[in-house]
Amino acid sequence: MASALGAQVAVAVPIRRHPRSSSLKGNNSRNSSWPGKLAWEHKTLQSRHMKIFCMSVQQASRSKVAIKPLELENAKEPPLNLYKPKGPYTASIVSVERIVGPKAPGETCHVVIDHGGNVPYWEGQSYGVIPPGENPKKPGAPNTVRLYSIASTRYGDSFDGRTASLCVRRAVYYDPVTGKEDPSKKGICSNFLCDSKPGDKIQITGPAGKIMLLPEDDPNASHIMIGTGTGVAPFRGYLRRMFMEDVPAFKFGGLAWLFLGVSNTDSLLYDEEFTNYLQQYPENFRYDKALSREQQNKSGGKMYVQDKIEEYSDEIFKLLDSGAHIYFCGLKGMMPGIQDTLKRVAEQRGESWDQKLSQLKKNKQWHVEVY
């Protein structure tokens, strides 16, 4: 779940600055029972790693990237809740980069966290973040955990299993009467993350979640991904694993189809990365964008992801009938419109949407994580 994240966010630009992180303290060595957990030495990441925290278009256009340690492929079950709110892991911030264009509403950051290999995760899982300070609703108690979908593969943006990336929209509040920003009502955790500096400490919990795990039993399966704004985070992880990383245990040969809904062109998250996959793997990747402030649907209204779904409904339903997985991630407000569209399309096809949805859930083809 990417709770505390907004919806209309982010432009994909190569991340240019990669400051070095500070060394991790060796005080978080617990929870070593998970099979994929490694006994890493805590040490400062080298500059050669810093250069590849977020793949540029040039890097992504090369052959697939080698990853390590391959022992991360050995676990049969995903790691779950290795660190809990009462005993979080203290990680370090590696970099925080604004990844939103000048015309995008709001600010979105790509946050890279060094967990030293001690908080492993699988694609589609989330980290909890405990912002510093006191819980305003419970004086004397720490702030509550906020969950963020992880936007990288298990190997991280440095491909060495030591980092995780989050996609965070800064939450701000504007008074509806005056139109002015009210700092007292800003999002505590998102502002902490977006304001963090390299070397800052961060308390994380997790990893959490199983509903959005990428099924890999069939490498030739079809995966339909529907996200709004920062809800694209888990899909970035899927796609890097499918198309960017050289994973010996997973050679993807199916179809990955991404629908991304944002407000305008400047809000397109990781667009260059996704466009590069489209150029490299045209038979395996499709990419459709719904830009609500720039495009119109067939009725002349704003273009939302549900309009794109309706546009390609025949293909989508055929894929689902053939066993495709479908994923939804973003603000929970996206689901009613999508559900209404799917129901209408099903009825036009002479099908019962309720029955179809029940069957999709029974077959574990339906994956939803909204916040």
VEXDREN-2710 file (C-alpha; in Angstrom, 1 decimal):
% VEXDREN-2710
k/r/px/py/pz
1/MET/0.0/0.0/0.0
2/ALA/1.3/3.5/-0.8
3/SER/-0.8/5.2/1.8
4/ALA/0.1/8.9/2.4
5/LEU/0.8/9.2/-1.3
6/GLY/-1.1/11.3/-3.7
7/ALA/-2.5/10.5/-7.1
8/GLN/-1.7/13.2/-9.7
9/VAL/2.1/13.0/-9.7
10/ALA/5.6/12.9/-11.1
11/VAL/7.5/13.1/-14.3
12/ALA/10.1/10.5/-15.2
13/VAL/13.5/12.1/-15.6
14/PRO/16.9/10.4/-15.1
15/ILE/18.0/11.0/-11.6
16/ARG/21.1/13.0/-11.9
17/ARG/22.5/13.5/-8.4
18/HIS/23.4/10.5/-6.3
19/PRO/25.1/11.6/-3.1
20/ARG/26.9/9.0/-1.0
21/SER/25.1/7.7/2.0
22/SER/26.6/7.5/5.4
23/SER/27.6/4.2/6.9
24/LEU/24.9/2.2/8.6
25/LYS/25.2/1.4/12.2
26/GLY/25.5/-2.2/13.0
27/ASN/22.6/-2.3/15.5
28/ASN/19.9/-4.0/13.5
29/SER/20.9/-7.6/13.2
30/ARG/17.8/-9.3/14.3
31/ASN/15.1/-11.2/12.4
32/SER/17.7/-13.3/10.5
33/SER/15.4/-16.4/10.4
34/TRP/14.0/-15.5/6.9
35/PRO/15.7/-17.7/4.4
36/GLY/16.5/-14.9/2.0
37/LYS/18.1/-12.7/4.6
38/LEU/21.8/-12.2/4.2
39/ALA/24.6/-11.5/6.6
40/TRP/25.7/-8.2/5.1
41/GLU/28.5/-6.2/6.6
42/HIS/27.4/-2.6/7.3
43/LYS/29.5/-0.3/5.2
44/THR/29.2/2.8/3.1
45/LEU/28.0/2.1/-0.5
46/GLN/30.7/2.8/-3.0
47/SER/30.4/5.6/-5.6
48/ARG/30.1/3.1/-8.4
49/HIS/26.8/2.0/-6.9
50/MET/25.7/5.6/-6.5
51/LYS/25.7/6.1/-10.3
52/ILE/22.9/3.6/-10.9
53/PHE/20.3/4.2/-8.2
54/CYS/17.7/5.2/-10.8
55/MET/18.3/3.9/-14.3
56/SER/18.7/6.5/-17.0
57/VAL/17.3/6.0/-20.5
58/GLN/20.9/5.3/-21.7
59/GLN/21.4/2.6/-19.1
60/ALA/18.1/1.0/-19.7
61/SER/18.7/0.8/-23.4
62/ARG/21.7/-1.6/-22.9
63/SER/21.5/-5.3/-22.4
64/LYS/20.0/-6.5/-19.1
65/VAL/21.7/-5.6/-15.9
66/ALA/23.4/-8.2/-13.7
67/ILE/22.0/-8.4/-10.2
68/LYS/23.3/-9.8/-6.9
69/PRO/23.1/-11.6/-4.6
70/LEU/21.2/-14.3/-6.4
71/GLU/20.5/-15.9/-3.0
72/LEU/17.5/-13.5/-2.9
73/GLU/15.9/-15.9/-5.3
74/ASN/16.1/-18.9/-3.0
75/ALA/13.3/-18.1/-0.5
76/LYS/10.1/-20.0/-1.2
77/GLU/7.9/-17.6/0.7
78/PRO/8.0/-13.8/0.8
79/PRO/9.5/-12.1/3.8
80/LEU/6.8/-10.6/6.1
81/ASN/7.0/-8.2/9.0
82/LEU/10.7/-8.8/9.8
83/TYR/10.6/-5.5/11.6
84/LYS/7.5/-4.2/13.5
85/PRO/6.5/-0.8/14.9
86/LYS/7.8/-1.6/18.3
87/GLY/11.1/-2.7/16.9
88/PRO/11.8/-0.9/13.6
89/TYR/14.9/-1.1/11.6
90/THR/17.1/2.1/11.4
91/ALA/18.1/2.6/7.8
92/SER/19.7/5.5/6.0
93/ILE/18.6/7.8/3.3
94/VAL/20.8/7.6/0.2
95/SER/19.1/10.2/-2.0
96/VAL/15.9/12.1/-2.4
97/GLU/15.2/13.5/-5.9
98/ARG/12.3/15.6/-7.1
99/ILE/10.9/13.7/-10.2
100/VAL/8.0/16.0/-11.2
101/GLY/8.0/18.5/-14.0
102/PRO/7.3/22.2/-13.5
103/LYS/3.7/22.0/-14.7
104/ALA/2.7/19.0/-12.6
105/PRO/0.5/19.8/-9.6
106/GLY/2.3/19.1/-6.3
107/GLU/5.7/17.6/-5.7
108/THR/6.8/14.0/-6.0
109/CYS/10.1/12.5/-4.9
110/HIS/12.0/9.3/-5.6
111/VAL/13.5/8.3/-2.2
112/VAL/16.3/5.7/-2.1
113/ILE/16.8/4.0/1.3
114/ASP/19.9/1.9/2.3
115/HIS/18.7/-1.0/4.4
116/GLY/22.1/-2.8/4.1
117/GLY/20.5/-6.0/2.9
118/ASN/18.8/-6.5/6.2
119/VAL/15.2/-5.8/5.3
120/PRO/14.7/-7.9/2.1
121/TYR/11.4/-7.7/0.2
122/TRP/9.7/-8.9/-2.9
123/GLU/8.2/-6.9/-5.7
124/GLY/4.8/-5.6/-4.8
125/GLN/5.4/-5.4/-1.1
126/SER/5.4/-2.3/1.1
127/TYR/7.6/-0.7/3.7
128/GLY/6.3/1.1/6.8
129/VAL/7.9/4.4/7.7
130/ILE/7.8/5.9/11.2
131/PRO/8.4/9.6/10.9
132/PRO/10.3/11.2/13.8
133/GLY/8.5/13.1/16.4
134/GLU/5.6/12.7/18.7
135/ASN/2.1/11.5/17.7
136/PRO/0.0/14.6/17.8
137/LYS/-3.1/12.6/18.8
138/LYS/-1.2/10.6/21.5
139/PRO/1.2/12.8/23.3
140/GLY/4.3/10.9/24.4
141/ALA/3.8/8.2/21.8
142/PRO/5.8/7.9/18.5
143/ASN/4.1/8.7/15.2
144/THR/2.2/5.9/13.6
145/VAL/3.4/3.9/10.7
146/ARG/2.7/5.0/7.2
147/LEU/2.8/2.4/4.4
148/TYR/4.5/3.0/1.1
149/SER/4.6/0.6/-1.9
150/ILE/8.1/-0.2/-2.8
151/ALA/9.1/1.1/-6.3
152/SER/12.1/-1.1/-6.9
153/THR/12.8/-4.8/-7.3
154/ARG/14.3/-6.8/-4.5
155/TYR/17.7/-5.8/-5.8
156/GLY/17.0/-2.1/-5.5
157/ASP/18.0/0.6/-7.9
158/SER/21.7/-0.3/-7.3
159/PHE/21.1/-4.0/-8.2
160/ASP/22.9/-5.3/-5.1
161/GLY/20.1/-6.0/-2.7
162/ARG/21.0/-3.2/-0.3
163/THR/18.4/-0.5/-1.2
164/ALA/14.7/0.1/-1.6
165/SER/13.1/3.0/-3.4
166/LEU/9.8/4.8/-2.5
167/CYS/7.8/7.1/-4.7
168/VAL/6.4/9.8/-2.4
169/ARG/4.1/12.7/-3.1
170/ARG/4.4/15.6/-0.7
171/ALA/1.1/16.0/1.0
172/VAL/0.1/19.6/1.6
173/TYR/-3.2/21.2/2.6
174/TYR/-4.7/24.3/1.2
175/ASP/-7.5/26.2/3.0
176/PRO/-10.6/26.0/0.8
177/VAL/-11.6/29.6/1.8
178/THR/-8.3/31.5/1.6
179/GLY/-6.6/29.2/-0.9
180/LYS/-3.4/29.4/1.2
181/GLU/-1.3/26.5/2.3
182/ASP/-1.8/25.5/6.0
183/PRO/1.6/24.0/7.2
184/SER/-0.1/22.7/10.4
185/LYS/-2.1/20.2/8.3
186/LYS/0.6/19.0/6.0
187/GLY/1.4/15.3/5.7
188/ILE/3.9/14.4/8.5
189/CYS/5.5/11.4/6.8
190/SER/5.5/12.5/3.2
191/ASN/7.1/15.8/4.1
192/PHE/9.7/14.1/6.3
193/LEU/10.7/11.9/3.4
194/CYS/10.7/14.6/0.8
195/ASP/12.8/16.9/3.1
196/SER/15.3/14.1/4.0
197/LYS/19.0/14.5/3.1
198/PRO/21.5/11.8/2.3
199/GLY/22.7/10.1/5.5
200/ASP/19.6/10.9/7.5
201/LYS/18.3/8.0/9.5
202/ILE/14.9/6.5/8.9
203/GLN/12.9/4.0/10.8
204/ILE/11.2/1.3/8.7
205/THR/9.0/-1.7/9.3
206/GLY/7.9/-4.6/7.2
207/PRO/8.0/-5.7/4.6
208/ALA/4.3/-6.1/4.4
209/GLY/1.7/-7.4/1.9
210/LYS/1.0/-10.4/-0.3
211/ILE/-1.9/-9.3/-2.5
212/MET/0.3/-7.5/-5.0
213/LEU/3.1/-10.0/-5.3
214/LEU/4.0/-10.8/-8.9
215/PRO/3.1/-14.3/-9.8
216/GLU/6.0/-16.0/-11.5
217/ASP/4.9/-19.5/-11.9
218/ASP/4.1/-18.8/-15.6
219/PRO/6.8/-16.6/-17.2
220/ASN/4.6/-16.3/-20.3
221/ALA/1.5/-15.0/-18.4
222/SER/-0.2/-11.6/-19.2
223/HIS/-0.2/-8.9/-16.6
224/ILE/-2.5/-5.8/-16.8
225/MET/-1.4/-3.0/-14.5
226/ILE/-3.7/-0.1/-13.8
227/GLY/-2.3/2.7/-11.6
228/THR/-2.9/6.4/-10.8
229/GLY/-0.1/8.7/-9.8
230/THR/2.2/7.1/-7.2
231/GLY/0.2/3.9/-7.5
232/VAL/2.6/3.1/-10.3
233/ALA/5.2/2.2/-7.7
234/PRO/4.8/-1.6/-7.6
235/PHE/4.5/-1.7/-11.3
236/ARG/7.9/-0.1/-11.7
237/GLY/9.3/-2.9/-9.7
238/TYR/7.5/-5.5/-11.8
239/LEU/8.7/-4.0/-15.1
240/ARG/12.3/-3.7/-14.0
241/ARG/12.3/-7.3/-13.0
242/MET/10.7/-8.3/-16.3
243/PHE/12.7/-6.1/-18.7
244/MET/15.8/-4.5/-17.0
245/GLU/17.3/-7.1/-14.8
246/ASP/19.0/-10.3/-15.8
247/VAL/17.2/-12.7/-13.4
248/PRO/18.3/-16.3/-14.1
249/ALA/15.2/-17.6/-12.3
250/PHE/12.7/-15.5/-14.2
251/LYS/12.8/-15.0/-18.0
252/PHE/9.7/-13.1/-18.8
253/GLY/8.1/-13.9/-22.2
254/GLY/4.5/-12.8/-21.6
255/LEU/2.7/-9.5/-22.0
256/ALA/2.9/-6.6/-19.5
257/TRP/0.3/-3.9/-20.2
258/LEU/0.5/-0.7/-18.1
259/PHE/-2.3/1.9/-17.9
260/LEU/-1.1/5.0/-16.1
261/GLY/-3.4/7.8/-15.1
262/VAL/-2.0/11.2/-14.1
263/SER/-3.1/14.9/-14.6
264/ASN/-0.7/16.0/-17.4
265/THR/2.5/15.2/-19.3
266/ASP/4.7/16.6/-16.6
267/SER/3.1/14.2/-14.1
268/LEU/4.1/11.1/-15.9
269/LEU/6.0/8.9/-13.5
270/TYR/9.1/7.1/-14.9
271/ASP/7.9/7.8/-18.4
272/GLU/11.2/7.5/-20.1
273/GLU/12.0/4.2/-18.4
274/PHE/8.6/2.8/-19.5
275/THR/9.0/4.2/-23.0
276/ASN/12.3/2.6/-23.4
277/TYR/10.8/-0.8/-22.5
278/LEU/8.2/-0.1/-25.2
279/GLN/11.0/0.4/-27.8
280/GLN/13.0/-2.6/-26.7
281/TYR/10.2/-5.1/-26.1
282/PRO/7.3/-4.1/-28.4
283/GLU/5.9/-7.6/-28.4
284/ASN/5.9/-7.9/-24.6
285/PHE/5.0/-4.5/-23.3
286/ARG/2.2/-2.0/-23.9
287/TYR/1.9/1.4/-22.3
288/ASP/-1.2/3.6/-22.3
289/LYS/-1.5/6.9/-20.6
290/ALA/-4.6/8.8/-19.4
291/LEU/-3.9/12.5/-19.0
292/SER/-6.9/14.0/-17.4
293/ARG/-6.0/17.6/-18.0
294/GLU/-4.8/17.2/-21.5
295/GLN/-6.9/14.4/-23.1
296/GLN/-10.6/13.9/-23.7
297/ASN/-12.6/10.7/-23.6
298/LYS/-15.1/9.8/-26.3
299/SER/-17.8/11.9/-24.6
300/GLY/-15.6/15.0/-24.5
301/GLY/-14.9/14.8/-20.8
302/LYS/-11.6/14.3/-19.0
303/MET/-9.6/11.2/-19.8
304/TYR/-9.2/8.8/-16.8
305/VAL/-7.9/5.3/-16.6
306/GLN/-11.4/3.8/-16.7
307/ASP/-11.9/5.5/-20.1
308/LYS/-8.7/3.8/-21.4
309/ILE/-10.0/0.5/-20.0
310/GLU/-13.2/0.9/-21.9
311/GLU/-11.3/1.8/-25.0
312/TYR/-9.5/-1.5/-24.9
313/SER/-12.2/-3.5/-23.1
314/ASP/-12.5/-6.3/-25.7
315/GLU/-8.8/-7.1/-25.5
316/ILE/-8.7/-6.8/-21.7
317/PHE/-11.7/-9.2/-21.3
318/LYS/-10.2/-11.7/-23.7
319/LEU/-6.9/-11.6/-21.8
320/LEU/-8.7/-12.1/-18.5
321/ASP/-10.6/-15.0/-19.9
322/SER/-7.2/-16.5/-20.9
323/GLY/-5.9/-16.2/-17.3
324/ALA/-4.3/-12.8/-17.3
325/HIS/-3.6/-11.1/-13.9
326/ILE/-5.0/-7.6/-13.4
327/TYR/-3.6/-5.2/-10.8
328/PHE/-4.9/-1.8/-9.4
329/CYS/-2.9/0.6/-7.3
330/GLY/-3.6/4.2/-6.4
331/LEU/-6.1/6.3/-4.5
332/LYS/-9.2/4.3/-3.5
333/GLY/-11.3/6.9/-5.3
334/MET/-10.2/5.3/-8.6
335/MET/-12.0/2.0/-8.1
336/PRO/-15.7/3.0/-8.3
337/GLY/-15.3/4.4/-11.8
338/ILE/-13.3/1.4/-12.9
339/GLN/-15.7/-1.0/-11.4
340/ASP/-18.6/0.8/-13.1
341/THR/-16.8/0.7/-16.4
342/LEU/-16.0/-3.0/-16.1
343/LYS/-19.6/-3.8/-15.1
344/ARG/-21.0/-1.9/-18.1
345/VAL/-18.6/-3.6/-20.5
346/ALA/-19.5/-7.0/-19.1
347/GLU/-23.2/-6.3/-19.5
348/GLN/-22.6/-5.2/-23.1
349/ARG/-20.9/-8.6/-23.7
350/GLY/-23.8/-10.4/-22.1
351/GLU/-21.9/-11.4/-19.0
352/SER/-22.5/-10.9/-15.3
353/TRP/-19.8/-8.7/-13.8
354/ASP/-20.5/-10.0/-10.3
355/GLN/-19.9/-13.6/-11.4
356/LYS/-16.9/-12.7/-13.5
357/LEU/-15.3/-10.8/-10.6
358/SER/-16.0/-13.6/-8.2
359/GLN/-14.3/-16.0/-10.6
360/LEU/-11.3/-13.7/-11.1
361/LYS/-10.8/-13.5/-7.3
362/LYS/-11.2/-17.3/-7.0
363/ASN/-8.5/-17.8/-9.6
364/LYS/-6.3/-15.2/-7.9
365/GLN/-6.2/-13.0/-11.0
366/TRP/-7.6/-9.9/-9.2
367/HIS/-5.1/-7.8/-7.2
368/VAL/-6.1/-4.5/-5.6
369/GLU/-4.2/-2.1/-3.3
370/VAL/-5.7/1.3/-2.9
371/TYR/-5.4/3.8/-0.1
END
